[in-house]
Amino acid sequence: MDLELRHLRIVRAVAEAGSVTKAATHLGLAQPALTAQLKRIERGLGGALFRRDHTGARPTPLGELVLARAKVLLPAARELQEEAVRFANAGGTAPSYRLGATNGPVLGGLVDRLATEWPSTPVSTCTSWSARELATMVTLGRLDFAVVGTCGESPPPLEGPVMWRTIGLDPVFVLLGEDHPLAGRAEVELSELADERWAVAPGDGCFGDCFAAACARAGFTPLTIYETDVATCLHLASVGRAAVLCQATFQPTPGLTAVPLAGAPLRWRHILGWHPEAAPARVADSVAEHAKAAHADAVRRNACYASWLSRNPRFGTIP
């Protein structure tokens, strides 16, 4: 027996009802017919999915496995059906732009540019600290495009079904309180910050390992590293409790100063991902150009980075 979505709905109904009898009532089926169907499903999957007694039906370990997959597959199938209907009703053009992004300078400008060029096309956004989560959502068809960051030259968070294009390559700067002794410098050596505590926004890539390796090359082991939200990072820097590792495009903030690290020991690459077989792939080139323009705008708004970039032209927006 080939497993079908209706079989997963039956398993889910039994689990939610807590008994075959109640599930049969909910599904509008006779109890013997549902029992027979459930037995066929269990034979096809190789074992019992529920322990059934006078108290009801409880999932076995195999049943828990099937239910966990059903929680992913059934909503995905429903979303696919709804999207296909919207796509067909839109005359075969991309019905919306569903954008996902990690913390970075591109998303806001990209939304503005897409909404300006295609004012009748809805644009929605989803943010996450996890680049892998967003890449998976692209794979499952829950997002059309994902704008995420990767450390240096490390690979994208998920390859294979997702295509990636580099938008920009930025150095990582350090954010200090304006009263910090090094705040007025054109750039600082990482070793000059050996006695600092550090703060950084969370992520699921290799940035932490790359930072530790850069510190080791500079001759020290970093003290406390606070991994926390952006607002907390800014507060810790402003009160002198931490040096904050930030993207070079970080916009100027009162009371704080972004200072370049000499030699750019840490780098951050912005990439755009999409599924090549999904309908929005037809406009991927255009979306990528808008993403690059949004990144270039962010660079221009940061005088410190724009000045640094004039001396280090291999960084910045990718042509």
ABEGO torsion letter per residue (X at the ends): XBBBAAAAAAAAAAAAAGBAAAAAAAAGBBAAAAAAAAAAAAAAAGEBABBBBAAEBBBBAAAAAAAAAAAAAAAAAAAAAAAAAAAAAAGGBBABBBBBBBBBAAAAAAAAAAAAABAABBBBBBBBABAAAAAAAAAAGABABBBBBBBEABBBABBEABBBBBABBBBBBBBBBAABAAAABABBBAAAAAABBBBBBBBABAAAAAAAAAAAAAGBBBBBBBBBBAAAAAAAAAAGABBBBBBAABBBBBGBBBBBBBGGABBBBBBBBBBAABAAAAAAAAAAAAAAAAAAAAAAABAAAAAAAAABAABEBBX
